[in-house]
Amino acid sequence: MIDVTSVVRYAKAEHITCLCDEPLAPYTTFKIGGRAAVLVKPASEGQIAGLLRVCHAEGLPFYLIGNGSNLLISDDGIDGVVILLGHDFSQITLLDGHTLCCQAGASLSSVCRFALLHGLTGLEFAWGIPGSIGGAAYMNAGAYGGEMKDVMISCTHLDERGEAGSLSGDALELSYRHSAYSDRKDCITTVTLSLKEGEPAAIRARMDELMARRKAKQPLEFPSAGSTFRRPKGNYAAALIEQCGLKGVSVGDAMVSEKHSGFLVNTGHATCADMLALIRHVQKTVAEQTGYHLECEVRILP
Ligand SMILES: Cc1cc2nc3c(=O)[nH]c(=O)nc-3n(C[C@H](O)[C@H](O)[C@H](O)COP(=O)(O)OP(=O)(O)OC[C@H]3O[C@@H](n4cnc5c(N)ncnc54)[C@H](O)[C@@H]3O)c2cc1C
């Protein structure tokens, strides 16, 4: 086990919530994962920078998590510092009539509600994606024909040494489930969105419509991380998995959803090992039967 004394000391001095040997499963939508050596919940950019500086100075590995809705965490947990950006770092500010600046821990649902409240349209696609705005920016989350790329104009971040920076426009390198941050270790601290004036009733109606489609199509009754695999070029992961007869196939309590075969779900007490074995089984079967390689969309930690 790594020695996290320096992080604990810093967190105490700064009044940052700091939990040693903390189980991580409750922080993920899969409800899977072992313990973190230490989990911290910073509430300001200064605190995040301070934690990154301590990790850098002490050579401690750190891992960023938002709402844990795209994560599969090892059964052995994370022998490192887990920095959670969530409720404690979630302010949303209206900069001008249509520009929002969101701290990275704000949930997409709260940003969507904020936009609705201010009669701003453009973010309806994100209603029902259970992530934080930082996690959504990190992977250019999208659904129903919309994506973060359509509304996100810039992000601020802190690098591994705690130094501040920002990316905007093309430098964000937004493409299918990818941003410049997907290839970096930076911590996104704020996300700025540009929305348009809209009619609240129409915005609400679109949000309701998309939520109804999610409820009809997705196995929301089971813990999952959404679509487990990326969409392969020219096809759909769910269609390929179904075509290979994999619906309902399971390893332990990890199962290919009967309702939506793109979702691997935890039907009870699935372990990370179960889920990984099922992922590999699906990948192998689909590759053998169709020639398509399904790449994992879910991030596996550590
Ligand atoms: C039921 C369900 C439905 C879903 N539907 C969709 C959908 O329609 N479209 C879609 O795109 N996704 C969907 N997802 C997946 C998931 O919600 C998104 O990928 C979301 O953007 C992840 O955000 P998060 O805060 O949960 O990130 P986490 O899962 O906590 O982290 C994911 C990755 O982002 C990194 N990260 C998180 N926050 C930061 C930060 N502030 N700075 C730097 N890196 C960071 C983490 O290090 C990790 O590598 C779904 C998931 C579920 C469970």
The ligand as an SDF file (V2000), in Angstrom:
LIG
                    3D

 53 58  0  0  0  0  0  0  0  0999 V2000
  -27.5120    4.2390  -17.7470 C   0  0  0  0  0  0  0  0  0  0  0  0
  -26.4010    4.9730  -18.4550 C   0  0  0  0  0  0  0  0  0  0  0  0
  -26.6380    5.6250  -19.6400 C   0  0  0  0  0  0  0  0  0  0  0  0
  -25.6050    6.2990  -20.2990 C   0  0  0  0  0  0  0  0  0  0  0  0
  -25.8900    6.9600  -21.4730 N   0  0  0  0  0  0  0  0  0  0  0  0
  -24.9040    7.6100  -22.1060 C   0  0  0  0  0  0  0  0  0  0  0  0
  -25.1880    8.3130  -23.3300 C   0  0  0  0  0  0  0  0  0  0  0  0
  -26.3030    8.3430  -23.8110 O   0  0  0  0  0  0  0  0  0  0  0  0
  -24.1570    8.9510  -23.9420 N   0  0  0  0  0  0  0  0  0  0  0  0
  -22.8910    8.9430  -23.4260 C   0  0  0  0  0  0  0  0  0  0  0  0
  -22.0000    9.5600  -24.0270 O   0  0  0  0  0  0  0  0  0  0  0  0
  -22.5890    8.2940  -22.2770 N   0  0  0  0  0  0  0  0  0  0  0  0
  -23.5690    7.6300  -21.6100 C   0  0  0  0  0  0  0  0  0  0  0  0
  -23.2860    6.9660  -20.4510 N   0  0  0  0  0  0  0  0  0  0  0  0
  -21.9000    6.9290  -19.9430 C   0  0  0  0  0  0  0  0  0  0  0  0
  -21.5130    8.0720  -18.9830 C   0  0  0  0  0  0  0  0  0  0  0  0
  -22.6250    8.5660  -18.2880 O   0  0  0  0  0  0  0  0  0  0  0  0
  -20.7920    9.1810  -19.7170 C   0  0  0  0  0  0  0  0  0  0  0  0
  -19.6240    8.6930  -20.3070 O   0  0  0  0  0  0  0  0  0  0  0  0
  -20.4010   10.3500  -18.7760 C   0  0  0  0  0  0  0  0  0  0  0  0
  -19.9180   11.4060  -19.5720 O   0  0  0  0  0  0  0  0  0  0  0  0
  -19.3190    9.9600  -17.7710 C   0  0  0  0  0  0  0  0  0  0  0  0
  -19.1930   11.0110  -16.8160 O   0  0  0  0  0  0  0  0  0  0  0  0
  -18.7500   10.6990  -15.3140 P   0  0  0  0  0  0  0  0  0  0  0  0
  -18.7050   11.9740  -14.5770 O   0  0  0  0  0  0  0  0  0  0  0  0
  -19.5990    9.6470  -14.7330 O   0  0  0  0  0  0  0  0  0  0  0  0
  -17.2750   10.1680  -15.5460 O   0  0  0  0  0  0  0  0  0  0  0  0
  -16.5420    8.9910  -14.7570 P   0  0  0  0  0  0  0  0  0  0  0  0
  -17.1880    7.7000  -15.0910 O   0  0  0  0  0  0  0  0  0  0  0  0
  -16.3930    9.3410  -13.3310 O   0  0  0  0  0  0  0  0  0  0  0  0
  -15.1190    9.0380  -15.4580 O   0  0  0  0  0  0  0  0  0  0  0  0
  -14.9740    8.6500  -16.8170 C   0  0  0  0  0  0  0  0  0  0  0  0
  -13.6150    9.1360  -17.3230 C   0  0  0  0  0  0  0  0  0  0  0  0
  -13.6160   10.5600  -17.3000 O   0  0  0  0  0  0  0  0  0  0  0  0
  -12.5040   11.0240  -16.5350 C   0  0  0  0  0  0  0  0  0  0  0  0
  -12.9470   12.2390  -15.8490 N   0  0  0  0  0  0  0  0  0  0  0  0
  -14.0760   12.4240  -15.1310 C   0  0  0  0  0  0  0  0  0  0  0  0
  -14.1280   13.6790  -14.6650 N   0  0  0  0  0  0  0  0  0  0  0  0
  -12.9900   14.3030  -15.0960 C   0  0  0  0  0  0  0  0  0  0  0  0
  -12.4530   15.6120  -14.9400 C   0  0  0  0  0  0  0  0  0  0  0  0
  -13.0820   16.5640  -14.2590 N   0  0  0  0  0  0  0  0  0  0  0  0
  -11.2520   15.8850  -15.5340 N   0  0  0  0  0  0  0  0  0  0  0  0
  -10.6030   14.9390  -16.2540 C   0  0  0  0  0  0  0  0  0  0  0  0
  -11.0470   13.6890  -16.4220 N   0  0  0  0  0  0  0  0  0  0  0  0
  -12.2410   13.3820  -15.8450 C   0  0  0  0  0  0  0  0  0  0  0  0
  -12.1710    9.8980  -15.5620 C   0  0  0  0  0  0  0  0  0  0  0  0
  -10.8170    9.9610  -15.1530 O   0  0  0  0  0  0  0  0  0  0  0  0
  -12.4640    8.6780  -16.4280 C   0  0  0  0  0  0  0  0  0  0  0  0
  -11.3540    8.3570  -17.2530 O   0  0  0  0  0  0  0  0  0  0  0  0
  -24.2960    6.2920  -19.7650 C   0  0  0  0  0  0  0  0  0  0  0  0
  -24.0510    5.6190  -18.5490 C   0  0  0  0  0  0  0  0  0  0  0  0
  -25.0880    4.9770  -17.9020 C   0  0  0  0  0  0  0  0  0  0  0  0
  -24.8040    4.2840  -16.5990 C   0  0  0  0  0  0  0  0  0  0  0  0
  1  2  1  0
  2  3  1  0
  2 52  2  0
  3  4  2  0
  4  5  1  0
  4 50  1  0
  5  6  2  0
  6  7  1  0
  6 13  1  0
  7  8  2  0
  7  9  1  0
  9 10  1  0
 10 11  2  0
 10 12  1  0
 12 13  2  0
 13 14  1  0
 14 15  1  0
 14 50  1  0
 15 16  1  0
 16 17  1  0
 16 18  1  0
 18 19  1  0
 18 20  1  0
 20 21  1  0
 20 22  1  0
 22 23  1  0
 23 24  1  0
 24 25  2  0
 24 26  1  0
 24 27  1  0
 27 28  1  0
 28 29  2  0
 28 30  1  0
 28 31  1  0
 31 32  1  0
 32 33  1  0
 33 34  1  0
 33 48  1  0
 34 35  1  0
 35 36  1  0
 35 46  1  0
 36 37  1  0
 36 45  1  0
 37 38  2  0
 38 39  1  0
 39 40  1  0
 39 45  2  0
 40 41  1  0
 40 42  2  0
 42 43  1  0
 43 44  2  0
 44 45  1  0
 46 47  1  0
 46 48  1  0
 48 49  1  0
 50 51  2  0
 51 52  1  0
 52 53  1  0
M  END
$$$$
